[in-house]
Amino acid sequence: MQHDRSRRLLVAGALVSLSLALGACASGASLALTPQNANGPAAGATAAPGTTRDLVGTPGGKTSDGSQPLAAPVERQIIKTGEITLQVSNVANALGRVRAMALELGGYVGGSQAGTLEDAATLTLRIPAARFDDALAGLHALDAKVVAEATRESDVSSQIVDLEARIANLEASETSYRALLERAQKVEDILAVQSRLDQVRGEIEQLKAQHKDISGQADLATLTVTLTPVAAPVQKQAETWDLGAQLSEAVATLVGIGQGVASALIVFVIVWLPVLLVLGIIALVLLRGVLEARRRLPIVAPVEPPPAA
């Protein structure tokens, strides 16, 4: 009994210690293996295409003063993305040339959307990050007009280092749990250790999937190419004329004229008509007064000249 109790206490203490260690790893992994104090990337990791490597110290593992370097080489991985819109005379021919260019650069077409010869086409190219600038140069070299272009770069080196550190710590915990599982004899101890082991294994798989996804995005840049056809002169003229817009403009002009006439009538009725009526009444009164005054004047008979002798 005393021996079993001691073994159970040992297993329980180990479980508590590993749980605390896992919590510390989750919160401090990023600080434990940052590019400034890490021992380097995980074993077997290789530099991704298109990434740059920052080296601390001089070649040979020595600094300029002959001492050991402060940190090991740290990989810098950058996710590159971009969009470019080209205006071409023949969409089908340009589409084939863009596909061939992607294959020549060691990439592939991740997706495409194309309609008829008169419609635009869109391609999503996955190009090795080291050839991203070559792809842009190749697109500029096409017999096309660059309508729009945008590129972006995102440094994910710290994210990858953090994921590698967390994976390494979880794998060390997994090894400890497996050792505990081999020593456990009680059913409840076996179930407790197995439960924690499954949880750690799930976290490792999840972090490895994230690491693979981010590394894949850094290895292959994403370039979205849109090809639009050049419109013919007749088509351009037809596109610039809009029947609906013309009708709307004509109706708007007619409504404007009607509003102007209505406004003039309102002003005439409210302002000028009363003024004209008053002036007319005044004119009639004056005219009547003048006529009445002339009627009352005496009529003077004309003087006849004397007869001739």
Sequence and secondary structure as in RCSB ss.txt:
>XXXX:A:sequence
MQHDRSRRLLVAGALVSLSLALGACASGASLALTPQNANGPAAGATAAPGTTRDLVGTPGGKTSDGSQPLAAPVE
RQIIKTGEITLQVSNVANALGRVRAMALELGGYVGGSQAGTLEDAATLTLRIPAARFDDALAGLHALDAKVVAEA
TRESDVSSQIVDLEARIANLEASETSYRALLERAQKVEDILAVQSRLDQVRGEIEQLKAQHKDISGQADLATLTV
TLTPVAAPVQKQAETWDLGAQLSEAVATLVGIGQGVASALIVFVIVWLPVLLVLGIIALVLLRGVLEARRRLPIV
APVEPPPAA
>XXXX:A:secstr
 HHHHHHHHHHHHHHHHHHHHHHHHHHHHHHHT TTT   S TT    TT EEE SSBTTTB TTSS  SS  EE
E EEEEEEEEEEES HHHHHHHHHHHHHHTT EEEEEEE STTS EEEEEEEEGGGHHHHHHHHHHSSEEEEEEE
EEEEE HHHHHHHHHHHHHHHHHHHHHHHHHHH  SHHHHHHHHHHHHHHHHHHHHHHHHHHHHHHHHHEEEEEE
EEEE   HHHHHHHH  HHHHHHHHHHHHHHHHHHHHHHHHHIIIIIHHHHHHHHHHHHHHHHHHHHHHHHS   
         
